[in-house]
Amino acid sequence: MTFVVVVLLALIFAGLVWRINKRRSTVRDIVGPPSSSWILGNMEQFVLPPRFGEYESAWRKRYGPVYRFKACFGEDRLMISDPAALQALVQSSDFVPTPRADALTCALCGPRNILSQVGQSHARLRAGLTPGFTAAATRRYQPIFEKVALTISEKLNAYEGKSTNMCSLLSVAAFDAIAEAVFGNSTESLDPEFVDVNLKVAHMATGRSKGTIIVEGILDYLPKELCRKIINLPSKGLDLLRTQTRLATSEGHRIVQEKLDAAQQGLERGNDVFDLLLFPENSNTKESLNAEDIIGQMSFLMLAGGETTSNTLAFGLVELAKDVELQEKLRAEIHAAFSARPVSLAYDSLPLLNAFIKETLRLYPVIPTAERMVVADTIIPLSDPITLRNGRSIQQIPVRKGQIVVIGIGSYQMLESIWGADADVFRPSRWLDGTVHRGEAIGPYASLLTFLGGIRTCLGWRIAVLEMQVFLCELLAKFSFALAPDHVLGIQHATILQPVDSAGEKSVEMIVSRIS
């Protein structure tokens, strides 16, 4: 048995070395940080820095918006924050999620979720899902978000003058909002186990170490189907993900069947995403989805729409707590808007509110990097030429099939050439005073990449923006926020970017005071 294990390990290692050699790329002459470890490369600095983004920021400033760094086993990877290159990456189907990212997404959201699809399958699902996320559809969800925002205010009344963890309140509220807006069900009407498991998954930090970095490095060299099989091996964390997917599928079947039964009985349809997808107003047989397609998105929609928004709001409240003057100006704008239109507020008409949201999304992108694998030899264009280690200047980068590139979302949103000389400073006024460069838009919202862009733009970006607008208006109109005296804010890149305390627990402790 020992001999068999040794042989298998040898074969795996030989295959790994063969794939590395096969991937020997055209990017090796691009400048980048030195590496002292063949096994870990620069991944320990990249994944486990003392402060989030510390090395990445330093490398960008030293080497520019395109640089090479070493992944595990001597592999060359590209970090890209160059605007033209990013535009090409998000628009082209030649760049797809890595096998490891695909396998993790399948474990988290099930194999039918849109993130796991490529090519025509992805295009079909995206076209079919779009009716639930248009600007017109999103306006239907505003009353739901306003109702949920009121529940946050009611809970905060009990914490008058006391320290409270805003992450917990915002997380539950975002979960409630998505449940009603997407599925047409309150959380009380959902399976309690499903609700509990979803919250556990949302708060589950993906602790990483040198060992997990090496395992991830190996998985990146394996075929997609093999990666999916490995992810299905027994593990406490992965078992929780699989339980979440199983319960989501069960709840999806129940919800869809109830909506189909209601339609047969001639009952009034709801204004939620599932209703719009099951009964599209402009039905097109080519783009319409069947029930199984819709159910397959249940887990993805719940997870993607909950913690991402609540974490962004938590980071935003931290910035407001640190800048009392900004908080007061924003509150004054909100009060004036409510006085002028007390019934239905036009949230897009509040300039400072929307500048604040854009700035929060810019400096705190919930997914700061996205890895992509090249599936066919191609060329990456550049906004400005780069100089190679041999002194040669190039305006485009040829990349081979199998090359992994990293979309530097956080790095792009710190480029001085786009956002101004003080790009590393939280300053919402940059969106009002002309500081922001008005170039070709990359992402769907304010040229930010927080919601990605191109063919994989986040479907729910309008919903996320509206939810933030509503929640902030409700909270700031009634409460002031200050950081608890002993709270130390940290930033952790778990599955997504999240605020943590000194113990590494997800938390933003604030003193909340009622003002009206």
N, C-alpha and C positions, 0 to 999 in steps of 0.2 A: 504493500500500500504506500509506504514511504517513497519507494522508487517511482511509483506512478505520479505521486504528488510533485516530486522533483522534476520529472519529465514534463508534466503539465505546466509548472511554473517556468521551466526553461523555454517551452514553446511560446508561452505568453510573452516572456521577455524578448525572445527572438522576434516575434511578430511585432512587438512594440518598437524595437530598434529598426526593423525593416520599414515600418510606417513612418518613423521619424526621418529616416534617410530618404524615403520616397517623397516626404513633404519638404525636403530641403528647398527652401524658398528663394525667391528673388528679393526678399526683403532684408537679407543678412547684412547688407552694406548700409542700411539706414541707421543713423546714429541712435543711441539709447544708453541707458544706465548699464554699468558693468555688473556682472553676476559672479559671485564667489562660490556658487553651488551648482553643479550639474543636475543634481536631483531636484532641488527646489527652485532653481533659477532666481528670479526676482519675486516669485509668488508670495513669499512670506512678507516681504515689504509691501506688496500690493494688497494682500488680503488681511494681514494682521499688523497694521501699523500702530504705533503708540497712540496716535490721534487719527481719526478717520480722514483719509485723503491726503495725509501729510506727504508721503513720498510721491504720490501721483501729481500733486500740485507742484512740488519741487521739480519733478521731471519735465512737466509741461513748460515751466518757466525756463528751464535750462535747454531743453531739446526742441521745443516748439510744439505745434498742434499735431504733428505726426512723429512718433518715435517707435523704435523697436525695443521690446523688453523680452527677457527670457522666461518662458514657462518651465514646467517640469521636464526633466530629461533633455535639456538643451534645446528645446523647441523655440523658434522665433515667433513672436506674436507682434501684431501692430496695435498700438493705441492711437485712435484717430479722433481728433476734435476739429479738424479742418472742415469748414462749411461745405465746400464743393464735394469733398470726399464723403461727408455724411449724407449729403443730398443723394449721391449715387448709391450709397449703401442702403438707405431706407426705401429707395424707389425700385431697386433691382431684385428680381427673384433669384439671382445668383448667390445671394447671401441668406442663409437660413440658420435657425437655432442649432447649436451644437448638439450632438447625440446626448450628452449629459443633461443639458437644459431640457431637451425634448423628453427624456425619461423622467426627470423630476416633475415636469409639468403634467405628464400622464398620470404619475402617482398622485399628484395634488388635485387634478381636475378631471381625470378620466381620459381615455384615449380619443373620445369624440370632440373634445374641446377645440376651439378654433386655433388656439396657440400651437397645438400639435400638428396642425395641417399645413401643407405646403402646396404650391402650384394651383391647379384647377380646383382641388378640394377646398383649399383655403379661400380662393376667390368666390366659390359658390356659397360657402358658409357666410362669408363677409357680406355678400350681396343680400342674402336672405335675412341676416341679422340687422342690417342697416335701418329698416323702417322703425325699429324700436328706439333708435338713438339719434334721429334727426333733430334739428332745432325745433320744429313744430311738435314733435313727440316729447321732447324734453320739457317744453312749457307745461305739458299736462301734469308733470310730476311736482311742480312748484308747491301746490297746496299740501302735498304729502310731506315735503321737506319742512314747510312752515309749521305743520302740526308736530313733527318730531322735534323741531327746534324748541317749541314751547315746553316739551317734556324735559329738556335739558335745563331750562330756566327753573322749572318747578323743583327739580332735584337740587339745583344750586342754592335755592332759598334755604335749604336745610344746612348749608355749609357757610352761612353768612359769617365772615370774619375768621373762618377756620381754614386750615390747610387741607386741600383735596387734590387727589390725583386726577388731573384733567384727562389723561390718556384713557382711563377706565370709562369715564362718562362719555367721552367722544366716541370710543370704540363701540359701546352699546348703541349709541344714537345712530351711528353710521350703519350698523347692522340692521337696526329697525327701519331706517330710511330705504335701504336697498331691498329689504324683504317686501316692503309695501310697493315701492316704485317698480320693481322688476317682476315680482311674483304675484302682487296683489293680495298678499297675506301678511297679517301682523305677525310678529315673532311669537305672540301667545298662541296663534293658531298653527304654528309649525311644530313638528315633532320635537319635544324638549331635548331628546338626545342629540338630534341634528343641530339644534341651537348651541348646546353645550360644546359639542365637538368642534363646531365652526369657530367658536371663541377660543378654544384651546389651540387650534391650528393657527389662528390669527396671531396669538401671542407666543407661539412656539419659536424661540430663537434658534437659528441653525448654527449652533456653536461650531467653530472651525478651529483646527489645530494643524500642526505640520503634517500629521498623519492623514487628516482628511484632505489636505491640499494634494498630497501624493496620490491618494485614491482618486480624487477628481481628475488629476492629470492623466491617470491610466484610463479612466472612463472616457475621456475626450478622444482617445485613439480607437475606441471600440465602435463597431457598427451600431446603428441606431437600434435595431431590433434586439441585439445582445444587451445593449445598455438598458433597455426596458425590462428585460428579464432579470438583470442583476438588481435593479431598483425594486423588484418584487420580492427579493429575499427578506426573510424575517428580520425585523428591527422595530424597536419601540416607537421611534419617530415615524418610520414609514408605515407601520401598522395603523397609527393614528390617521395618516393621510388617506390610507385605503378605506378606513372606516368612514371618514368624511365623504369620500367619493361614493361609497355604497349608500350611505344615508341620503346624500344629495340626489342620487338617481331614484331612490324610492320616493322621496318627497316630490321630485319632479314629475314622476308618473302620476302621483295623487293630484297634484295641482293641475296638470294638463287635463287629466280626465274630468276633474270637476268643471273646468272651463268648457270642455267639449259638451258635457252633459247640460250645462247651463245654456249653451248656445242652442242645443236641440230643443230645450224647453222654451226658447224665445225670451229668456231673461236678458236684462240689460248687461252689456259687456263692460268690463272695467277699463281703466285708463293706464294699466300697467304694461310693461314691456312684453310679457308673455302673451297678453291678449292681442297686442298689436302684431306680434309675430304669428300667432295662430290664425288670426283673421285680418290679414293686411288689407288696408283700405284700397290700395291699388294692386290687386292681386296679379302676379306674374308667375305662371307655372314654372318658368325657368329659374326664377330666383326664390320662390316660396320654399320654406322649409317644412319637412314633415315633423311629426311630434317627437320622434326619436332624436332628430337633429337639435331641436329646442331643448329637450331634456338633457342632452349631452353638454349643454352650456351652463347648467344649474350651478355646479360647484365653482366653475370659473367666474361666473358673474357675481356670486356671493363674495368670494374671496378677493377678487380684483377690485370690487367697488366699495369694500368696507374699510379695511385697515389703511389702504393707500390714502384715502381722504382724511380719515381721523388723524393719522400721523402728520399729514401736512398741516392740518389745523392746529395740532399741538405745537409744532415748530413755529407756526405763525403767532400763536399766543405768547410764546416765549419771547419773540422779538418785540411784541407790543408791551410786554411786561418790562422789558429792558429800556423801552423808549416811551416814557409817560407822555411826552409832548405829542408824539405820533398817535398814541392811543386816544388822546383827547381830541385831536383833529379828526380822526376817523369817526369817533363817536359823534362829534358835532355834525359831520356830513350825514351820518345815518339819521340822527334826530331831525335834521332839516328835511331830509327826504321823506321820512314818515309823516312829518307835519304837512307836507305838500300833497302827499298821496297816501292817506292812512289806510286805504282799502287794499290796493294791489300795487306793491312797490315794483318799479322797473329797475331791477338790480344792475343791469348793464349801464344805467345812466349815472352811476356813482363813480366818478373818476378816481378818487383816492382809494376807495375800497378795491376796485379792480386792479389798480397799480400795486396795492399791497398783496393781493392774491398772486399776481404775476411774479412779484419779487420773491415771495415765499416759494413758489413753484420753481423759480430759477435757482435759488441757493440751496433748496432742500428737495431735489428730485428723488422720489421714493425709490426709483431704480436708477442708481447713478451710473451703472455701466451695463451694456448688453453685448454678449458674445455672439458672434456670427461665424459660420463656417462657409467657405467658398465651395460651391458645388460644380463650378466650371471655370477654367482659366479665363481671367478677365482683367480689365484695366480699371484702376481707381484714379480718377482725375483729382487735381489739387487746385485750391484757390491761388496759392503762391508756390513757387518752386522751392524744393528743399535740396540741401547739399548733403551728398553721401559722405561716408567716411573716407572715400578715395578722392574727395574734392569735386566730383562730378555733380552737376546740377540737373535735377529732373522735375518735370511738370506733371508727371503721372507715374503711378506705381503698378507694374504688372504683378499679379498674384496668381498662384497656381491653385488648382483644385485641392481641397483639404486644408488650405491655409486658414487659420483662425485669426479674426480681427476683432478688436474690442471697440464698440461704439462708446466713446467717452462722453456720455450725456452730461455728467457733472463738470468735466473739463471744458466742454464746449460752452457751457453756461457760465464759465469764468473767463472767457476770452476777452481781453481788454479791447480788441479791435471791434468787437460786437457790442459789448455792454458798457464800455467806458473804462477810463484809467483806474477807477475804484471798483472794479468788477468783483473784488473779494469782500466788499462791504454791503451790508443790507441797507439799501436806500430806495424805497419805493418811488421817490420823486424822479428817478431816472426815466421812468415811463411817461412822465408828464412834461419834462423839460427838454426833450429832444436828445438826451444822451445816447439812447439806444439806437444803434445803427439800423436803418431801414433797408436792409438788403432783401434778397430773395428768401421767402419763408421756407423753413425746413419742417418744423412741426406745425400742427393744426391750430395752435393757440399761441399767439404772440411770438411766433418763430421759436418757441421753446421746444426742447426735445423731451421734456418730462413725460409727455404722452406719446413719445416716439414720433413717427411720421411715415409718409408714403404708404406702401401697401400693408404695413402692420401698425398703422395709427391706432391708438386705443379707441375702441368703439364708444366708450362711455365718457369721453373727455368733457362733453357738454354737461352731462349729469354731474360730474365731479365739480366743475366750476360753479354750477348753480347751487349745489349743496353747500359748498363753502361760502358762497355769497349769502345764502339764507341763514346759515348757522352763525356766521360772524355778525350779521346785522342784529339778530335776536340777542346774542350774548353781549355785544358791546353796547347795545341800546340800554341794557338793564344792569350790567355789572362792570366793575373795574377789576383788573387782574394784575397781581404782583407775584413775583417769584417768592416762594417760601425762603426764609433767611438761610436755612441750612441745606437748601437744595443745590446740588452740583449737576449741571446738565452735561451729559455725554451723548455722542452719536454712535450708534452701532449699525453696521450693515449686516443684518440677518438676512432673511428672505427679501426684505425690503428695508429701506432706511428708517430707523426708529429712534426716538429719544429715550435715553436710559439715565438712571441715577448712578451714584458712585459705586453701588453694588452690582451694576450691570443689569438691573431690573428695569423693564419698561415703565417709565414714570415721568410725569412733569408735575411736581408739587407746586400748587399755587394758592395764594390767599385771595379769596373772591369776596368782593364787597358789593352790596346792592346799592345802586345809585338812583333808582326810580321805582 
